[in-house]
Amino acid sequence: MKKFMKVSAALASICMKQANIIYLSADDVVCYRINISTLSKNFQYELQEVPYYLYNAKLKRLHEFFAGRILAEAILKQHFNCSIPITSMQLKWPQWPQGFKGCISHSNQWVVVAISSQAKYLGIDLEHIVNMNFAKESIPLILTQFEQMLWWMGKARPLNFYAYITLIFSLKESLYKAVYPVVQNYIDFLEVTVVKVDVGSRMAILKFDQDIQERYSLNAEYEGFWRFCDGYVFTWVLINC
């Protein structure tokens, strides 16, 4: 019998009071963000058990993990009237209740959770804008030749290059998370390409390489969306069919 970590109703209530809702372009997705350090002050004395896969984790990692799981269960309780726990003590990935798709992402002091009862697949990602050194070193690892061409042609204006490469990285992360239930395998950053960037509507179109698409029976293309705020970029990919 699987054992799950339970989040108390009191802790879930505190979490929702401290969290900020993020309104996405999709009505069927509920999304919140919360400051990890603020929430950790409330749960560090309540949660006594740690899943075995986190026995050697540092305190920062534990705070990130628990903040995301607590926020996810709080959203399920408040918006979907669902009190089923999602954190297995044996299995690393969130065990979303049947009929739900969810995703968790964190960066520095923030964690973001999105949940939908309608989406077929859902992926989100939160990234702090990278610095100059990281951007230069990451070009050949993250950007395909076409994505580099988009930049040099000015298709991403008025974004600066640091914001652009962070955006491309984050969009790909969101897509990977969305299709992982199907793929369940590693896909390289250069095996998917952002073929269109519309800064005005904050929308992008992504395509996997043909062999990847055919191998896993993936869609021909995917739409990704984003927002910049306070030095971060938040992206999401939602697939309904």
Secondary structure as GFF3:
##gff-version 3
##sequence-region A 1 241
A	DSSP	beta_strand	4	5	.	.	.	ID=ss1
A	DSSP	alpha_helix	9	18	.	.	.	ID=ss2
A	DSSP	beta_strand	20	21	.	.	.	ID=ss3
A	DSSP	beta_strand	29	35	.	.	.	ID=ss4
A	DSSP	alpha_helix	36	43	.	.	.	ID=ss5
A	DSSP	three_ten_helix	52	54	.	.	.	ID=ss6
A	DSSP	alpha_helix	59	80	.	.	.	ID=ss7
A	DSSP	beta_strand	87	88	.	.	.	ID=ss8
A	DSSP	beta_strand	101	107	.	.	.	ID=ss9
A	DSSP	beta_strand	110	116	.	.	.	ID=ss10
A	DSSP	beta_strand	121	128	.	.	.	ID=ss11
A	DSSP	alpha_helix	132	142	.	.	.	ID=ss12
A	DSSP	alpha_helix	145	152	.	.	.	ID=ss13
A	DSSP	alpha_helix	161	183	.	.	.	ID=ss14
A	DSSP	three_ten_helix	189	191	.	.	.	ID=ss15
A	DSSP	beta_strand	192	198	.	.	.	ID=ss16
A	DSSP	beta_strand	203	208	.	.	.	ID=ss17
A	DSSP	alpha_helix	210	216	.	.	.	ID=ss18
A	DSSP	beta_strand	222	229	.	.	.	ID=ss19
A	DSSP	beta_strand	232	239	.	.	.	ID=ss20
###
